[in-house]
Amino acid sequence: MKPKIKPEDIILDVRPIFDQGGRPCEQIDRAMTALKPNQRLILLAPFEPTPLYSKFAARGLGSRAQELVDGSWRVEFALDTPISEVDHEATHLCCESSGS
């Protein structure tokens, strides 16, 4: 069972960006930068964003991923989450991990 969404959580649904042919890297980076210790970033994506796991882990954030019934993914990133709790392997890529 997924934890309830708290008012301080940041929810970012990037599915519409991908639907329009865009890449949400800037929005994801902004959300990651804005994340405070008591917050979670809840990312909704059309596929499992595997490159983000290492990118966020490099900043000390763990992740918990769940594939949804419609085939999209719900991924939580937070400081208090064990690094890389993933339901199963991915076959798609999102934003490349960068040194920034």
N, C-alpha and C positions, 0 to 999 in steps of 0.2 A: 504494500500500500504506500502510495506517495505521500509525503508530508503536505500538510495544508499550506496554501499560499498565505504568507503573512503580509501585512501592509507595507513593510519595509523592503520586501523582495522586488527585484527588478525583473520584469517580464519583457522579453524581446521575441516577437514572432517574426522570423525572417522569411517565412513561406511566401508572403506576397511579393517580396523583393525578388526572390528566385522566379516566381511566376511571371514577373515582368522582364525577366532576362538579366536582372542585375546581380551584383555580388555584394553581400552585406558586411564585408570586412570592416569598413569604417564604423558602422553602427555597433558591431560586436566589440571592436577595440575600445570605443567610447564607453560602452556598458561595463567592460572589464575594468577600465581605469576608474570608473565611478563607483565600483563596488566597495562597500565598507565591510569591516569585520563581521557585523551582525546581519549582513544581507546575503541573499542568494541571487544569482543570476539564473533565471529560468528561461532557457532558450528553446524555442519551437522551430524546428527545421524540417524540410522535406526529406532529408536523409540524415544518416548519422554523421555528424561533423568531426570525424576522427582526428584531423590535424589540430583541432582546438584542444584536445585533451593534453597534449604535451605543451602547447603554448600556455595554457592556463596553469598546468602543473609547475612550469618554470617560475610562475609567480606565486607558488604556494597554495594554489587552489585545487581542491579535489573535485571529482565529478561523479555524478550518478546519472546514467542514461537509461531510457526506457523507450522501446518502440511502441507507438500508439496503434490502435486498431486500424486507422486509415493509412498506415505505412509511414507516417511522419514520425519525428523523434522529439521527445521532451528530455532535455539535458539540464541538470542543475549543477551549477558551479558554486562552490563556497569554500571558505577557509576550514570549516569544521567537517568536511566530507572526506572520507578516505579517498586517496587518489585512485581514479579509474575503476569505478564500479559500473561495468558495462554489461548489458544483457547478452549481446553476441557481437560477432565481428561485423565490420562495415565493408562496403564495397565502393563507396562514393567519397569524394573529397570536397572540402569547403575551402576556407581561406588557408593559405600556406602559413606555416609558422614562420614568424619573422623575428629578427633580433631586436626589434624596437620595444 
